[in-house]
Amino acid sequence: MTKRGTLYFVLILLILAGSLVTADRLPNVSKTTNMQVPATTNLQLVGMMDSQTQVQINTRNYNGTDAESQGFLSPGSAESNLIYKNDMMTNGGYLALAKDQTFDEGNQNKKGYNVDSAIVSTYATDPDKGSRMSTSEQLTLTTTGNWTPLNQSIHNPLVSQIVGKYIGAFESSYDAKSDVSLTTGQLATIAQGRSTGYDDTVPAAVKYQLGIHPDTSTGLPYAQGSAATNFVITNREGYQNTSNESSTKTFADSTKVNGLIFKFGKDFSVESGLEVGGS
C-alpha cells in the first residue's frame, strides 16, 4: 500500500470551502532557519515493540508592540501551533510496520504540509495468549491572529467574513485523534497538517484518514479488536478591526467500534483561510 494508496472507508466526513470557510491567516517563517526531518521505519518482528513520536511546530509573526508584551496580539500579528503524537506498542505476536513521515517547519503552499505522516501496520497473534497491538495518534492545530488590513490582491467572494478593508481577528482549533487495539488485522493512517504559509492565500489545514481491514495472509475475513476516532473543530472570528465577535463555528464527530471488524474507515478534512483549494 502506497502513501496515497486506497484506504477502506464506510463514513466520509469532508469539510470544504462550501460548508466551512473561515479567514484564518497562517504565519510565515524566515528563510534561514527552516528544518526538514524525513523519517522512515520498516520492521517485522515477533515479540515486543514500543515506539513514540512527538513533534511540535510553533510559529509566530509579531509586530513587536507594547500590547504583545502584555500577552495580547497586535493588529496584523498571527500565531500557529501544530502538534503531532503517535504511540505504538505490542506485548507479543507478529508485527509488520512501515512508517513514512516528514516534518517541515518551512513555509508551505496549498499542497504542502508541515506534518505529513503515513503509517501501515499489520498485526497477528493467538488471541488466547492475550497479546495485542495498541496505538494512538493525534494531530492538533491551533491558530490565532488579530485583525489586519486586507491585501487588495485577494478577491474571494465566498469569504463573507471579509468586510470593508479588514480581515477580522480569529481563533481556531482543529483536533483529530484515534485509538486502536488489535489482535489481528491491518491498520493504515494518514495525518497531514499545515501551520505556515508563504502568504495569506495559503489556508490552514488538517487532514486525517484511518482504515482498518482484515489481514489477507491469515485467511480471516475480519480484523479483531477495538477502535475509536474523535474529530473536533472550533472557530471564532471578530468583526472588521474591532474586538466584537461576528461568528462562532463548532463541529464534533466521534465513533467507537469493538469486535470483529470487517471494514472500518474515517476521512476527516478541513481547510480554513482566505482562499481554499487550488494549487
Secondary structure, DSSP 8 states (H G I E B T S, - for coil): --TT-----SEEEE--TTT-----------SSS--EEEEEEEEEEEEEEEEEEEEEEEEEE----HHHHTT---TT-EEEEEEEEEEEEEEEEEEEEEEEEEEE-S-B-TT--SEEEEEEEEEE--GGGT--EEEEEEEEEEEEE--EE--TT---TT-TT-BTTEE--EEEEEEEEEEEEEEEEEEEEEEEEE--BSSTTS-EEEEEEEEEE--GGGT-SSEEEEEEEEEEEEEEEE-TTSS-EEEEEEEEEEEEEEEEES-EEEEEEEEESSS-S--
